[in-house]
Amino acid sequence: MIPNLEALGGPKNSLGVDVGTASVRAALITHDGRIVSSATQPLQIWQPLTDYYEQSSEDVWRNVCLVVKEVGASLTDKGKVKGIGFDATCSLVTLDSSGGPVTCSPSKEPHRNIIMWLDHRAMEQAERVNSTKHKVLTYVGGATSPEMEIPKMLWLKENLQMDCWDKCALCLELPEFLTYRATGDKTRLRVKVGSPGEPVGKGLTKSAAAELGLWEGMPVGTSLIDAHAGGFGVIGADLGPLLTEDKPLTSRLAVICGTSSCHMAINQNPVFVPGVWGPYFSAMVPGLWLNEGGQSVTGKLIDHLIETHVACKELKEKAEKRNCSLYEELNNHVATLAEKRQLDNLALLSRDFHVLPDFHGNRSPIGDPKMTGMICGLTLTADLDNLAVLYLAVLQALAHGTRHIVECLNEAGHSIDSLFLCGGLSKNELFIQIHADVTGFPCILPRESESVLVGSAILGACASGDFPSIQEAMKSMNAAKKVVKPQKSVKGFYDKKHQVFLLMLTIEMNFRELMKDLCFHSALVQDFFTFKKG
């Protein structure tokens, strides 16, 4: 039975659920965007082959239920939660006609039915799609990515015809799977594409409500990709108390930085940017056009370079003694090293050390999944000082990637002049300061560090009728906490560093161009066997 919410009175709350790359999180969030309580659970990831990443929709849903129940455990009256919203990574889920899992894995294990967003198995299929030069490709920056669903579905058809393709009745993006599992409603899956926050079906089904520990019929908002939820979980904050003048939404770039990073720009008009996805109408903020840039790996790249460095063990020991994270220990070491070398600014530690961060391809603005990374300035040194400088150079490289994306957005017609950051990396003070210094723009941090959850809760709040529109919900539930301004003293240094960054991009592409015609290996092997037979 659906409770009479008006009779209940009390605070208006909504639930936000975020399914990220490696974990599921949920939070109970108030009408003015404050997080009351939150919970998290890890997700299992399988990597059967290089560049293959898989998950299980049953594992995802099970953990969604766990975190929602944990958050709701503190509530004496579940009826005071007015709605629920879901966001998730842009991963592909394969289901049969009853909604059960269908394998998408070469292992053929049925429960492994999610091809994750960062999976690059469909590289060849993406190239074939792009070779068509179809006009629709202009809406994805000119070329589709193996991270997108169409190449992945083509891979399934060509590689798992009997085990997956013939048995599969539904191919859903993970955000759509969550609302489908919660409501049983297929409307959006057939023809209608609901705007963010529109109510889905009749709300939570009886079975889903029981699994989640909520009430039957609770409004469920049309879901979003996690980066989009993070975008309107932060981008609408009032900057009056923090800056001398407020900034229009169209001048704000939302940067959602975690395992990967997404750069969300909105505009009154459609803007086509080579190498940047979009423009998409109402994909994030209803009534506005969205362009989405990004970097395929950010947090994952930092972790990879730390964990594979020979000084990682020493770093972990020092962090354990200080009871802090590896990032905090490295930030401290970088500052100490700069002081020891008597540098005016710690940025100068990387004067002769440069990184191209495209270790998993370039999502934007080059739009080339075959791009590779590069490190310049290596010596025989492999101590903790060397790891600290490498770490600093990686943070700088990621910020230069953001600057490159912004330059391309503005050249095409946007007017970005401020960054709104959220996600795991936004908790790293050095990462934020470097972004401000490299781009020359103020970096605004949200009051609530878990802004993606605020965004997903906005979906639930709008579905319940708590707000008449996403824009009104953003005004009430977005709030800024801090502005990090660029240091003018390092502008010249980073301008030169950016020239190095762009030159490294060009060199990497030139290297591949030089080597691409050396495809003689297979021909030589064929000649060898022909000779042997003769």
ABEGO torsion letter per residue (X at the ends): XBBBAAAAEEBBBBBBBBBBAABBBBBBBBAAGBBABBBBBBBBBBBABBGBBBBBAAAAAAAAAAAAAAAAAABABAAABABBBBBBBBBBBBBBAAGBBBBABAAGBAABABBBAABAAAAAAAAAAAAAGBAAAAAAGGBBBAABAAAAAAAAAAABAAAAAAABABBBBAAAAAAAAAAGBAAAAAABBBBBGBBBEAEBBAAAAAAAGBBBGBBBBBBBBAAAAAAAAAAABBAAAABABBBBAAABBBBBBBABBBBBBBBABBBBBBGBBOBBBGAABBGBBBBBBEBABBAAAAAAAAAABAAAAAAAAAAAAAGBBAAAAAAAAAAAAAAAAGBABAAAAAAABBBBABAAEBAOAAGBAABBBBBBGBBABABAAAAAAAAAAAAAAAAAAAAAAAAAAAAAGBBBABBBBBEAAAABAAAAAAAAAAAGBBBBBBABABAAAAAAAAAAAAAAGABABAAAAAAAABBBABBBBBBAAAAAAAAAAAAAAAAAAAAAAAAAAAAAABAAAAAAAAAAAAAAAX
